[in-house]
């Protein structure tokens, strides 16, 4: 568990949960899912003392559920956001290297490296609780980033510290959406490799389980993105139902709306890209079957042309194989060579005719 105190000009990490809320700013408590389960009793007591409310049992179950889809819920005391991230698992960065072998096994491993673990946010007026998977990369990243902003060493993005738990939650959600950029590079690279294998005219593709696995993974990603979009849209709708406040409160709410719409736009871009990848994979399969059908038609056409060439030759040999004594050329010494010459000339003539008609060869 890591506890941070944030205000307009102060960012500090606390050693333990304070007895009372600071006079200014808010608290951010970030902890892994397992530790959240173990520290739940103490955390509920502090929340009751700080805010006069506790997390509902249903929401506690949501925060501890590793399979829950992205969704948003709210009460009169706090808002609850569960957001599934789209990133690569730790240790899978080598899959994006240019020297990684382009094999069906590498493609399947790349799709298996997608991490969609949920991150939970309980947003009170002056307390933010974030429940992460075991590695807590998101929490540690923002702990370092906010510290750099406090010291003036981070010049990327917003230079000021978050002014409310809701703003910090939106920043973290936006970072999770933007982390799809690395995943997009990985998926695009591996899908391009898969397309090359499917459309290779000289190859004989046999790894259909990899194709089915990739299609299933892209379909799941699309479902996750749609759940993300629905959760953020519900959050935006809930912002409009907040009670009216003073000018400062209205300005803060408008900034939250702007940041929320930006997050929603990023999710739309991710969803569009996932759908494009899914369509591309489906198109590649259809093109593979079309190429297979074309290759089969070429083979059948070639065999048909060869049959048409040898059919009159079989007729000639059949005629001369009849058991008659008065057949032409049968008693002449040059009869055999005349018959062979006629067959060769006929074969060459038919072959040239079919070649001119483009019934032979690969050019159509």
DRENGU-791345 format. One record per residue: y, x, z of N, C-alpha, C in turn; residue in one letter; residue number from 1. Coordinates in steps of 0.2 Angstrom, whole numbers, plus 5000, padded with zeros to 4 digits. Layout:
N
[r [Y,X,Z],[Y,X,Z],[Y,X,Z],A,NUM]
...
***
This chain:
364
[r [4994,5004,5000],[5000,5000,5000],[5006,5004,5000],X,1]
[r [5011,5003,4996],[5017,5006,4995],[5023,5001,4996],X,2]
[r [5028,5003,5001],[5033,4998,5002],[5040,5001,5000],X,3]
[r [5044,4998,4997],[5050,5000,4994],[5056,4996,4996],X,4]
[r [5062,4998,4998],[5068,4995,4999],[5073,4996,4994],X,5]
[r [5075,4991,4990],[5080,4991,4985],[5086,4987,4986],X,6]
[r [5091,4990,4985],[5098,4986,4985],[5102,4989,4979],X,7]
[r [5108,4987,4979],[5113,4989,4973],[5113,4996,4972],X,8]
[r [5113,5000,4978],[5114,5007,4977],[5109,5011,4981],X,9]
[r [5104,5008,4983],[5099,5011,4988],[5092,5010,4985],X,10]
[r [5088,5015,4985],[5081,5015,4984],[5077,5020,4988],X,11]
[r [5073,5017,4992],[5069,5021,4997],[5062,5018,4998],X,12]
[r [5058,5023,4999],[5051,5021,5001],[5050,5021,5008],X,13]
[r [5047,5016,5011],[5046,5015,5018],[5039,5017,5020],X,14]
[r [5038,5019,5026],[5032,5022,5028],[5027,5016,5031],X,15]
[r [5030,5010,5033],[5026,5004,5035],[5030,4998,5034],X,16]
[r [5027,4992,5035],[5031,4986,5034],[5036,4985,5040],X,17]
[r [5042,4984,5038],[5047,4983,5044],[5046,4977,5047],X,18]
[r [5048,4977,5053],[5048,4970,5057],[5052,4965,5055],X,19]
[r [5058,4967,5052],[5063,4962,5049],[5065,4964,5043],X,20]
[r [5068,4960,5039],[5070,4961,5032],[5077,4965,5033],X,21]
[r [5078,4970,5028],[5084,4974,5029],[5090,4969,5028],X,22]
[r [5096,4971,5030],[5102,4967,5029],[5104,4966,5022],X,23]
[r [5102,4971,5018],[5104,4970,5011],[5098,4972,5006],X,24]
[r [5098,4969,5000],[5093,4971,4996],[5087,4967,4997],X,25]
[r [5081,4970,4994],[5075,4966,4995],[5069,4971,4996],X,26]
[r [5063,4969,4998],[5057,4973,4998],[5053,4972,4993],X,27]
[r [5050,4978,4990],[5045,4977,4985],[5038,4980,4988],X,28]
[r [5033,4976,4989],[5027,4978,4992],[5021,4978,4986],X,29]
[r [5019,4984,4984],[5014,4985,4979],[5008,4988,4982],X,30]
[r [5002,4984,4980],[4996,4987,4983],[4990,4985,4979],X,31]
[r [4984,4988,4979],[4979,4987,4975],[4976,4980,4977],X,32]
[r [4971,4977,4973],[4968,4971,4974],[4964,4971,4980],X,33]
[r [4960,4976,4981],[4956,4977,4987],[4960,4978,4993],X,34]
[r [4965,4981,4993],[4969,4982,4999],[4973,4976,5001],X,35]
[r [4975,4972,4996],[4978,4966,4997],[4973,4961,5001],X,36]
[r [4967,4961,4999],[4962,4957,5003],[4961,4959,5010],X,37]
[r [4961,4966,5011],[4960,4968,5018],[4966,4967,5022],X,38]
[r [4972,4968,5019],[4979,4968,5023],[4982,4961,5023],X,39]
[r [4978,4956,5020],[4981,4949,5019],[4983,4946,5026],X,40]
[r [4980,4947,5031],[4982,4944,5038],[4988,4946,5040],X,41]
[r [4989,4953,5040],[4996,4956,5042],[5001,4954,5037],X,42]
[r [5000,4954,5031],[5005,4952,5026],[5007,4945,5027],X,43]
[r [5003,4941,5028],[5005,4934,5029],[5009,4933,5035],X,44]
[r [5007,4936,5041],[5012,4936,5047],[5019,4938,5045],X,45]
[r [5019,4944,5042],[5026,4947,5040],[5030,4942,5036],X,46]
[r [5026,4939,5031],[5030,4934,5026],[5032,4928,5030],X,47]
[r [5028,4926,5035],[5031,4920,5039],[5037,4922,5043],X,48]
[r [5037,4928,5045],[5043,4930,5049],[5049,4932,5045],X,49]
[r [5048,4934,5039],[5053,4936,5034],[5056,4930,5031],X,50]
[r [5052,4926,5028],[5054,4920,5024],[5053,4913,5026],X,51]
[r [5049,4913,5032],[5047,4906,5034],[5042,4903,5031],X,52]
[r [5038,4907,5026],[5033,4904,5022],[5027,4909,5021],X,53]
[r [5021,4907,5019],[5016,4911,5018],[5013,4909,5011],X,54]
[r [5009,4914,5008],[5006,4913,5002],[5001,4907,5003],X,55]
[r [5001,4902,4998],[4995,4897,4999],[4989,4900,4997],X,56]
[r [4983,4897,5000],[4977,4899,4999],[4975,4899,4992],X,57]
[r [4977,4894,4988],[4975,4894,4981],[4978,4900,4977],X,58]
[r [4984,4902,4979],[4988,4907,4976],[4985,4914,4978],X,59]
[r [4983,4914,4984],[4979,4920,4986],[4973,4922,4982],X,60]
[r [4969,4916,4981],[4963,4917,4977],[4965,4919,4970],X,61]
[r [4971,4916,4967],[4973,4919,4960],[4974,4926,4960],X,62]
[r [4978,4928,4965],[4980,4935,4966],[4974,4940,4966],X,63]
[r [4968,4938,4969],[4962,4942,4970],[4957,4941,4964],X,64]
[r [4958,4936,4960],[4954,4935,4954],[4955,4940,4949],X,65]
[r [4950,4944,4947],[4951,4948,4942],[4950,4945,4935],X,66]
[r [4947,4939,4934],[4946,4936,4928],[4951,4931,4926],X,67]
[r [4956,4930,4930],[4961,4924,4929],[4965,4926,4923],X,68]
[r [4967,4921,4919],[4971,4922,4913],[4978,4922,4915],X,69]
[r [4983,4924,4911],[4990,4924,4913],[4992,4917,4914],X,70]
[r [4996,4916,4919],[4999,4909,4920],[5004,4910,4925],X,71]
[r [5008,4904,4926],[5014,4904,4931],[5013,4898,4935],X,72]
[r [5015,4899,4941],[5015,4893,4946],[5021,4894,4951],X,73]
[r [5023,4889,4954],[5029,4890,4958],[5029,4885,4964],X,74]
[r [5032,4887,4970],[5033,4882,4975],[5040,4882,4977],X,75]
[r [5042,4879,4983],[5049,4879,4985],[5051,4885,4988],X,76]
[r [5046,4890,4990],[5047,4896,4994],[5047,4902,4989],X,77]
[r [5042,4902,4984],[5041,4908,4980],[5038,4905,4973],X,78]
[r [5039,4910,4968],[5036,4909,4962],[5030,4914,4961],X,79]
[r [5025,4912,4957],[5019,4916,4956],[5018,4917,4949],X,80]
[r [5017,4923,4947],[5016,4925,4940],[5010,4930,4940],X,81]
[r [5005,4928,4936],[4999,4932,4935],[4999,4934,4927],X,82]
[r [4999,4940,4926],[5000,4943,4919],[4995,4948,4918],X,83]
[r [4991,4947,4912],[4986,4952,4910],[4989,4957,4906],X,84]
[r [4988,4963,4907],[4991,4969,4903],[4987,4970,4897],X,85]
[r [4990,4973,4893],[4986,4976,4887],[4988,4983,4886],X,86]
[r [4983,4987,4888],[4983,4994,4888],[4977,4998,4887],X,87]
[r [4977,5004,4886],[4970,5008,4886],[4968,5010,4893],X,88]
[r [4962,5010,4893],[4959,5013,4900],[4960,5020,4901],X,89]
[r [4961,5022,4907],[4962,5029,4908],[4956,5033,4906],X,90]
[r [4958,5039,4903],[4953,5044,4900],[4951,5042,4892],X,91]
[r [4954,5037,4889],[4953,5035,4883],[4958,5037,4878],X,92]
[r [4963,5041,4880],[4968,5044,4875],[4966,5048,4870],X,93]
[r [4960,5051,4871],[4957,5055,4865],[4956,5051,4859],X,94]
[r [4955,5045,4860],[4953,5040,4854],[4958,5040,4849],X,95]
[r [4965,5041,4851],[4970,5041,4847],[4972,5047,4843],X,96]
[r [4968,5053,4845],[4969,5059,4842],[4967,5059,4834],X,97]
[r [4970,5063,4830],[4969,5063,4823],[4962,5066,4821],X,98]
[r [4960,5070,4826],[4954,5074,4824],[4948,5070,4827],X,99]
[r [4949,5064,4830],[4943,5060,4832],[4939,5058,4826],X,100]
[r [4932,5058,4826],[4928,5056,4821],[4928,5049,4819],X,101]
[r [4928,5047,4813],[4929,5041,4810],[4922,5038,4809],X,102]
[r [4919,5035,4815],[4912,5033,4814],[4912,5026,4817],X,103]
[r [4907,5022,4816],[4907,5015,4819],[4906,5015,4826],X,104]
[r [4903,5021,4829],[4903,5021,4836],[4909,5022,4839],X,105]
[r [4914,5026,4836],[4920,5028,4839],[4925,5021,4838],X,106]
[r [4924,5017,4833],[4927,5011,4833],[4925,5006,4838],X,107]
[r [4919,5006,4840],[4917,5001,4845],[4919,5004,4852],X,108]
[r [4919,5010,4853],[4922,5013,4859],[4929,5012,4860],X,109]
[r [4933,5012,4854],[4940,5011,4855],[4942,5003,4857],X,110]
[r [4938,4999,4854],[4939,4992,4856],[4937,4990,4863],X,111]
[r [4932,4994,4866],[4929,4993,4872],[4934,4997,4877],X,112]
[r [4939,5001,4875],[4943,5004,4879],[4950,5000,4881],X,113]
[r [4950,4994,4879],[4956,4990,4880],[4955,4987,4887],X,114]
[r [4961,4988,4891],[4961,4986,4898],[4965,4980,4898],X,115]
[r [4962,4974,4900],[4966,4968,4901],[4966,4965,4908],X,116]
[r [4966,4970,4913],[4966,4968,4920],[4972,4964,4922],X,117]
[r [4972,4959,4926],[4978,4955,4928],[4982,4959,4933],X,118]
[r [4988,4958,4933],[4993,4960,4938],[4996,4954,4941],X,119]
[r [4996,4953,4948],[4999,4947,4951],[5006,4948,4954],X,120]
[r [5011,4944,4954],[5017,4944,4956],[5019,4938,4961],X,121]
[r [5021,4939,4967],[5023,4934,4971],[5030,4935,4972],X,122]
[r [5035,4931,4970],[5042,4932,4969],[5045,4928,4975],X,123]
[r [5047,4931,4980],[5051,4927,4985],[5059,4929,4984],X,124]
[r [5063,4926,4988],[5070,4927,4987],[5072,4934,4988],X,125]
[r [5069,4937,4993],[5070,4944,4995],[5064,4949,4996],X,126]
[r [5059,4946,4993],[5052,4950,4994],[5049,4949,4987],X,127]
[r [5046,4955,4985],[5042,4955,4979],[5035,4958,4981],X,128]
[r [5030,4954,4980],[5023,4957,4981],[5019,4958,4975],X,129]
[r [5017,4963,4973],[5013,4965,4967],[5006,4967,4969],X,130]
[r [5001,4964,4965],[4994,4965,4967],[4991,4968,4960],X,131]
[r [4989,4974,4960],[4987,4978,4954],[4980,4979,4954],X,132]
[r [4977,4981,4949],[4970,4984,4949],[4970,4990,4953],X,133]
[r [4964,4993,4953],[4963,4999,4958],[4967,5005,4956],X,134]
[r [4969,5006,4950],[4972,5012,4948],[4980,5012,4950],X,135]
[r [4983,5006,4949],[4990,5005,4951],[4994,5009,4947],X,136]
[r [4993,5010,4941],[4997,5014,4936],[5004,5011,4936],X,137]
[r [5004,5005,4935],[5011,5001,4934],[5015,5002,4940],X,138]
[r [5012,5001,4946],[5016,5002,4952],[5019,5010,4953],X,139]
[r [5015,5014,4952],[5017,5021,4952],[5022,5023,4947],X,140]
[r [5021,5020,4941],[5026,5022,4936],[5033,5019,4938],X,141]
[r [5033,5013,4940],[5040,5011,4942],[5043,5014,4949],X,142]
[r [5038,5016,4953],[5041,5020,4959],[5044,5026,4957],X,143]
[r [5041,5030,4952],[5044,5036,4949],[5050,5034,4945],X,144]
[r [5050,5029,4941],[5056,5027,4937],[5062,5025,4941],X,145]
[r [5061,5021,4946],[5067,5019,4950],[5069,5025,4954],X,146]
[r [5065,5029,4956],[5068,5035,4960],[5072,5039,4955],X,147]
[r [5070,5040,4949],[5074,5044,4944],[5081,5040,4943],X,148]
[r [5081,5034,4942],[5087,5030,4941],[5091,5031,4947],X,149]
[r [5089,5031,4953],[5093,5032,4959],[5096,5039,4959],X,150]
[r [5093,5044,4957],[5095,5051,4957],[5099,5052,4950],X,151]
[r [5100,5047,4946],[5103,5048,4940],[5100,5052,4935],X,152]
[r [5093,5053,4935],[5089,5057,4930],[5086,5053,4925],X,153]
[r [5086,5047,4925],[5083,5043,4920],[5089,5039,4916],X,154]
[r [5090,5041,4910],[5095,5038,4906],[5092,5033,4900],X,155]
[r [5086,5031,4901],[5083,5027,4897],[5083,5020,4899],X,156]
[r [5085,5015,4895],[5085,5008,4897],[5091,5007,4902],X,157]
[r [5090,5002,4907],[5095,5000,4912],[5096,5006,4917],X,158]
[r [5102,5008,4918],[5104,5013,4922],[5105,5011,4930],X,159]
[r [5105,5004,4931],[5106,5002,4937],[5099,4999,4940],X,160]
[r [5099,4999,4947],[5093,4997,4950],[5092,4989,4950],X,161]
[r [5086,4986,4950],[5085,4979,4950],[5089,4976,4956],X,162]
[r [5092,4970,4955],[5096,4967,4960],[5092,4962,4964],X,163]
[r [5086,4960,4961],[5082,4955,4964],[5075,4956,4963],X,164]
[r [5071,4953,4967],[5063,4953,4965],[5062,4950,4958],X,165]
[r [5065,4945,4956],[5064,4942,4950],[5065,4947,4944],X,166]
[r [5071,4951,4945],[5073,4955,4939],[5067,4961,4939],X,167]
[r [5065,4963,4945],[5060,4969,4945],[5054,4966,4942],X,168]
[r [5052,4960,4943],[5046,4957,4941],[5046,4957,4933],X,169]
[r [5052,4955,4930],[5053,4955,4923],[5053,4962,4920],X,170]
[r [5055,4966,4923],[5055,4973,4921],[5048,4976,4920],X,171]
[r [5044,4974,4925],[5037,4976,4925],[5033,4973,4920],X,172]
[r [5034,4966,4919],[5031,4962,4914],[5033,4965,4907],X,173]
[r [5039,4966,4906],[5041,4969,4900],[5038,4976,4898],X,174]
[r [5037,4980,4903],[5034,4986,4902],[5027,4985,4900],X,175]
[r [5023,4981,4903],[5016,4979,4902],[5016,4977,4894],X,176]
[r [5021,4973,4892],[5020,4971,4885],[5022,4976,4880],X,177]
[r [5027,4981,4882],[5028,4986,4878],[5023,4992,4878],X,178]
[r [5019,4992,4883],[5013,4997,4883],[5008,4995,4877],X,179]
[r [5009,4989,4874],[5004,4988,4869],[5006,4992,4863],X,180]
[r [5011,4995,4863],[5013,5000,4857],[5008,5005,4856],X,181]
[r [5006,5008,4862],[5000,5013,4861],[4994,5010,4859],X,182]
[r [4992,5004,4862],[4986,5001,4860],[4986,4999,4852],X,183]
[r [4992,4997,4850],[4993,4995,4843],[4991,5001,4838],X,184]
[r [4994,5007,4840],[4992,5012,4836],[4984,5014,4836],X,185]
[r [4981,5013,4842],[4974,5014,4842],[4970,5009,4838],X,186]
[r [4972,5002,4839],[4968,4997,4835],[4970,4997,4828],X,187]
[r [4976,4999,4826],[4977,5000,4818],[4973,5005,4815],X,188]
[r [4973,5011,4819],[4969,5017,4816],[4962,5015,4815],X,189]
[r [4959,5012,4821],[4952,5011,4820],[4950,5005,4815],X,190]
[r [4955,5000,4815],[4953,4995,4810],[4954,4997,4803],X,191]
[r [4959,5002,4802],[4959,5005,4795],[4953,5009,4793],X,192]
[r [4950,5012,4798],[4944,5016,4797],[4938,5011,4795],X,193]
[r [4938,5005,4799],[4933,5000,4798],[4934,4997,4791],X,194]
[r [4940,4996,4789],[4941,4994,4782],[4939,4999,4777],X,195]
[r [4940,5005,4778],[4937,5010,4773],[4930,5010,4773],X,196]
[r [4926,5009,4778],[4919,5009,4778],[4917,5003,4774],X,197]
[r [4920,4997,4775],[4918,4991,4772],[4919,4991,4764],X,198]
[r [4925,4995,4762],[4927,4994,4755],[4924,5001,4752],X,199]
[r [4920,5005,4755],[4918,5011,4751],[4912,5008,4746],X,200]
[r [4914,5010,4740],[4909,5007,4734],[4903,5011,4734],X,201]
[r [4903,5018,4737],[4897,5022,4737],[4893,5021,4743],X,202]
[r [4896,5018,4748],[4892,5017,4754],[4888,5011,4755],X,203]
[r [4884,5011,4760],[4880,5005,4761],[4881,5003,4768],X,204]
[r [4885,4999,4770],[4887,4997,4776],[4882,4993,4780],X,205]
[r [4880,4995,4786],[4875,4992,4790],[4877,4990,4797],X,206]
[r [4883,4993,4799],[4885,4992,4806],[4888,4985,4807],X,207]
[r [4885,4980,4806],[4888,4973,4806],[4890,4972,4814],X,208]
[r [4886,4974,4819],[4888,4972,4826],[4894,4975,4828],X,209]
[r [4896,4981,4825],[4903,4984,4826],[4909,4979,4823],X,210]
[r [4907,4976,4817],[4912,4971,4814],[4913,4965,4819],X,211]
[r [4907,4962,4821],[4907,4956,4825],[4911,4958,4832],X,212]
[r [4909,4964,4834],[4913,4966,4841],[4920,4966,4840],X,213]
[r [4922,4969,4834],[4930,4970,4833],[4933,4963,4832],X,214]
[r [4930,4959,4829],[4933,4952,4828],[4933,4948,4834],X,215]
[r [4928,4949,4838],[4928,4946,4845],[4933,4948,4849],X,216]
[r [4934,4955,4849],[4939,4958,4853],[4946,4956,4851],X,217]
[r [4948,4956,4845],[4954,4954,4842],[4955,4946,4844],X,218]
[r [4950,4942,4844],[4951,4935,4845],[4953,4934,4853],X,219]
[r [4950,4939,4857],[4951,4938,4864],[4959,4941,4865],X,220]
[r [4961,4946,4862],[4968,4948,4862],[4973,4943,4861],X,221]
[r [4971,4939,4855],[4975,4933,4853],[4976,4928,4859],X,222]
[r [4970,4927,4862],[4970,4922,4867],[4974,4924,4873],X,223]
[r [4974,4931,4875],[4978,4934,4880],[4985,4933,4879],X,224]
[r [4987,4935,4873],[4994,4935,4871],[4997,4928,4871],X,225]
[r [4993,4923,4869],[4995,4916,4870],[4996,4914,4877],X,226]
[r [4991,4916,4881],[4992,4914,4888],[4999,4918,4891],X,227]
[r [5000,4924,4889],[5006,4928,4891],[5012,4924,4889],X,228]
[r [5012,4922,4883],[5018,4918,4880],[5019,4911,4884],X,229]
[r [5014,4908,4886],[5014,4902,4890],[5017,4903,4897],X,230]
[r [5014,4908,4900],[5017,4910,4907],[5024,4911,4907],X,231]
[r [5026,4915,4902],[5034,4917,4902],[5038,4911,4900],X,232]
[r [5035,4907,4896],[5039,4901,4894],[5040,4896,4900],X,233]
[r [5035,4896,4904],[5035,4891,4910],[5040,4894,4915],X,234]
[r [5040,4901,4915],[5045,4904,4920],[5052,4903,4917],X,235]
[r [5053,4903,4911],[5060,4902,4908],[5062,4895,4910],X,236]
[r [5057,4890,4909],[5058,4883,4911],[5060,4882,4918],X,237]
[r [5056,4886,4922],[5057,4885,4929],[5064,4888,4931],X,238]
[r [5067,4893,4928],[5074,4896,4929],[5079,4890,4928],X,239]
[r [5078,4886,4924],[5083,4881,4923],[5083,4875,4928],X,240]
[r [5078,4875,4932],[5077,4870,4938],[5079,4873,4944],X,241]
[r [5081,4880,4944],[5084,4882,4951],[5090,4879,4953],X,242]
[r [5091,4878,4959],[5097,4874,4961],[5104,4878,4960],X,243]
[r [5109,4875,4958],[5115,4878,4956],[5118,4882,4962],X,244]
[r [5121,4888,4961],[5124,4892,4966],[5131,4894,4964],X,245]
[r [5133,4899,4968],[5140,4901,4966],[5140,4905,4960],X,246]
[r [5146,4908,4958],[5147,4911,4952],[5143,4917,4951],X,247]
[r [5142,4921,4956],[5138,4927,4956],[5130,4925,4955],X,248]
[r [5128,4920,4958],[5121,4917,4958],[5120,4915,4950],X,249]
[r [5125,4911,4948],[5124,4909,4941],[5124,4915,4936],X,250]
[r [5128,4920,4937],[5128,4926,4933],[5121,4929,4933],X,251]
[r [5118,4930,4939],[5112,4933,4940],[5106,4929,4936],X,252]
[r [5107,4922,4937],[5102,4918,4934],[5102,4919,4926],X,253]
[r [5108,4919,4923],[5109,4920,4916],[5106,4927,4914],X,254]
[r [5107,4932,4918],[5104,4938,4916],[5097,4938,4916],X,255]
[r [5094,4934,4921],[5087,4933,4921],[5084,4930,4915],X,256]
[r [5088,4925,4913],[5086,4921,4906],[5086,4926,4900],X,257]
[r [5091,4930,4900],[5092,4935,4894],[5086,4939,4894],X,258]
[r [5084,4942,4900],[5079,4947,4901],[5072,4943,4899],X,259]
[r [5072,4937,4901],[5065,4933,4900],[5065,4932,4893],X,260]
[r [5070,4930,4890],[5069,4929,4882],[5068,4935,4879],X,261]
[r [5070,4941,4881],[5068,4947,4878],[5061,4948,4879],X,262]
[r [5058,4947,4885],[5051,4948,4886],[5047,4943,4881],X,263]
[r [5049,4937,4881],[5046,4932,4876],[5046,4934,4869],X,264]
[r [5051,4937,4867],[5052,4940,4860],[5047,4946,4859],X,265]
[r [5046,4950,4864],[5041,4955,4863],[5034,4953,4863],X,266]
[r [5033,4948,4867],[5026,4945,4867],[5025,4942,4860],X,267]
[r [5030,4938,4857],[5029,4936,4850],[5027,4941,4845],X,268]
[r [5030,4947,4846],[5029,4952,4841],[5022,4955,4842],X,269]
[r [5020,4955,4848],[5013,4958,4849],[5008,4952,4847],X,270]
[r [5009,4946,4848],[5005,4941,4845],[5005,4941,4838],X,271]
[r [5010,4942,4835],[5010,4942,4827],[5006,4948,4825],X,272]
[r [5007,4954,4828],[5003,4960,4826],[4996,4959,4827],X,273]
[r [4994,4956,4833],[4986,4954,4834],[4984,4950,4828],X,274]
[r [4987,4944,4827],[4985,4940,4822],[4985,4943,4815],X,275]
[r [4989,4948,4814],[4989,4951,4807],[4983,4956,4807],X,276]
[r [4981,4959,4812],[4975,4963,4813],[4969,4959,4812],X,277]
[r [4969,4953,4815],[4963,4948,4814],[4962,4946,4807],X,278]
[r [4968,4944,4804],[4968,4942,4797],[4965,4948,4792],X,279]
[r [4968,4954,4794],[4966,4960,4790],[4958,4961,4790],X,280]
[r [4956,4960,4796],[4949,4962,4797],[4945,4956,4793],X,281]
[r [4947,4950,4794],[4943,4945,4790],[4944,4946,4783],X,282]
[r [4950,4948,4780],[4950,4949,4773],[4946,4955,4771],X,283]
[r [4945,4960,4775],[4941,4966,4773],[4934,4964,4772],X,284]
[r [4932,4959,4777],[4925,4957,4776],[4924,4953,4770],X,285]
[r [4929,4949,4768],[4928,4945,4762],[4928,4949,4756],X,286]
[r [4932,4955,4756],[4933,4959,4751],[4926,4963,4750],X,287]
[r [4923,4965,4756],[4917,4968,4756],[4911,4964,4752],X,288]
[r [4911,4958,4754],[4906,4953,4751],[4908,4952,4743],X,289]
[r [4914,4952,4742],[4916,4952,4735],[4914,4958,4731],X,290]
[r [4915,4964,4734],[4912,4970,4731],[4905,4970,4730],X,291]
[r [4902,4968,4735],[4894,4968,4735],[4892,4963,4729],X,292]
[r [4895,4957,4729],[4893,4953,4723],[4895,4956,4716],X,293]
[r [4901,4959,4716],[4902,4962,4709],[4897,4968,4708],X,294]
[r [4895,4972,4713],[4890,4977,4711],[4883,4974,4709],X,295]
[r [4881,4968,4712],[4875,4965,4710],[4876,4962,4703],X,296]
[r [4882,4959,4702],[4883,4957,4695],[4882,4962,4690],X,297]
[r [4885,4968,4691],[4885,4974,4687],[4878,4976,4685],X,298]
[r [4874,4976,4691],[4867,4978,4690],[4863,4973,4686],X,299]
[r [4864,4967,4687],[4860,4962,4684],[4863,4962,4676],X,300]
[r [4869,4963,4675],[4871,4963,4668],[4868,4969,4664],X,301]
[r [4868,4975,4668],[4865,4981,4665],[4857,4980,4663],X,302]
[r [4854,4977,4668],[4847,4975,4667],[4846,4970,4661],X,303]
[r [4850,4965,4661],[4850,4961,4655],[4851,4964,4649],X,304]
[r [4856,4968,4648],[4857,4972,4642],[4851,4976,4640],X,305]
[r [4848,4980,4645],[4843,4984,4643],[4837,4980,4641],X,306]
[r [4836,4974,4644],[4831,4969,4642],[4832,4967,4635],X,307]
[r [4838,4965,4633],[4840,4963,4626],[4839,4968,4621],X,308]
[r [4840,4975,4623],[4839,4980,4618],[4831,4981,4617],X,309]
[r [4827,4981,4622],[4820,4982,4621],[4816,4976,4619],X,310]
[r [4819,4970,4619],[4816,4965,4617],[4814,4965,4609],X,311]
[r [4818,4967,4605],[4816,4968,4598],[4811,4973,4597],X,312]
[r [4812,4979,4601],[4807,4984,4600],[4800,4982,4602],X,313]
[r [4800,4978,4607],[4793,4975,4609],[4790,4971,4604],X,314]
[r [4795,4967,4601],[4793,4963,4595],[4789,4967,4589],X,315]
[r [4793,4972,4588],[4790,4977,4582],[4783,4980,4584],X,316]
[r [4783,4982,4590],[4777,4985,4592],[4771,4980,4593],X,317]
[r [4773,4974,4595],[4768,4969,4595],[4766,4967,4588],X,318]
[r [4770,4967,4583],[4768,4965,4577],[4763,4970,4574],X,319]
[r [4765,4977,4575],[4761,4982,4572],[4754,4983,4576],X,320]
[r [4754,4979,4582],[4748,4980,4586],[4743,4974,4584],X,321]
[r [4745,4970,4579],[4740,4965,4577],[4734,4967,4574],X,322]
[r [4729,4964,4575],[4722,4966,4572],[4721,4963,4565],X,323]
[r [4726,4966,4560],[4726,4964,4553],[4725,4970,4549],X,324]
[r [4722,4970,4543],[4721,4976,4539],[4726,4976,4534],X,325]
[r [4730,4971,4532],[4735,4971,4527],[4742,4972,4529],X,326]
[r [4743,4974,4535],[4750,4975,4537],[4754,4980,4533],X,327]
[r [4760,4979,4532],[4764,4984,4528],[4765,4991,4532],X,328]
[r [4765,4996,4529],[4765,5003,4532],[4759,5005,4536],X,329]
[r [4754,5001,4537],[4749,5003,4541],[4744,5008,4539],X,330]
[r [4744,5009,4532],[4740,5014,4529],[4743,5020,4526],X,331]
[r [4750,5020,4527],[4754,5025,4525],[4755,5031,4530],X,332]
[r [4755,5037,4528],[4755,5043,4532],[4762,5043,4536],X,333]
[r [4767,5040,4533],[4774,5040,4536],[4776,5033,4539],X,334]
[r [4771,5029,4539],[4772,5022,4542],[4774,5022,4549],X,335]
[r [4771,5027,4553],[4773,5027,4560],[4780,5030,4561],X,336]
[r [4782,5035,4557],[4789,5037,4558],[4794,5033,4556],X,337]
[r [4792,5029,4551],[4797,5024,4548],[4798,5018,4554],X,338]
[r [4793,5016,4557],[4793,5011,4562],[4797,5014,4568],X,339]
[r [4796,5020,4570],[4799,5023,4575],[4807,5024,4574],X,340]
[r [4808,5026,4567],[4815,5026,4565],[4819,5020,4566],X,341]
[r [4815,5014,4563],[4818,5008,4563],[4820,5006,4571],X,342]
[r [4815,5007,4575],[4816,5005,4582],[4822,5009,4585],X,343]
[r [4822,5015,4584],[4828,5019,4587],[4834,5017,4584],X,344]
[r [4835,5016,4577],[4841,5014,4575],[4843,5007,4577],X,345]
[r [4838,5002,4578],[4839,4996,4581],[4842,4997,4588],X,346]
[r [4839,5001,4592],[4841,5002,4599],[4848,5005,4600],X,347]
[r [4849,5010,4595],[4856,5013,4595],[4861,5007,4593],X,348]
[r [4860,5004,4588],[4864,4999,4586],[4866,4993,4591],X,349]
[r [4860,4991,4594],[4862,4986,4600],[4865,4989,4606],X,350]
[r [4864,4995,4607],[4867,4998,4613],[4874,4999,4611],X,351]
[r [4876,5001,4605],[4883,5002,4603],[4887,4995,4603],X,352]
[r [4883,4990,4601],[4886,4983,4601],[4888,4981,4608],X,353]
[r [4883,4982,4613],[4884,4980,4619],[4889,4984,4623],X,354]
[r [4890,4990,4621],[4895,4995,4624],[4902,4993,4622],X,355]
[r [4902,4991,4615],[4909,4989,4613],[4911,4982,4616],X,356]
[r [4906,4978,4618],[4907,4972,4621],[4908,4972,4629],X,357]
[r [4908,4979,4631],[4909,4980,4638],[4903,4977,4642],X,358]
[r [4897,4976,4640],[4892,4974,4644],[4888,4980,4647],X,359]
[r [4890,4986,4645],[4887,4992,4649],[4893,4996,4652],X,360]
[r [4892,5000,4657],[4897,5004,4660],[4900,5000,4666],X,361]
[r [4905,5004,4669],[4908,5001,4675],[4915,4998,4673],X,362]
[r [4918,5000,4668],[4924,4997,4666],[4924,4990,4663],X,363]
[r [4928,4985,4666],[4927,4978,4664],[4934,4976,4660],X,364]
***
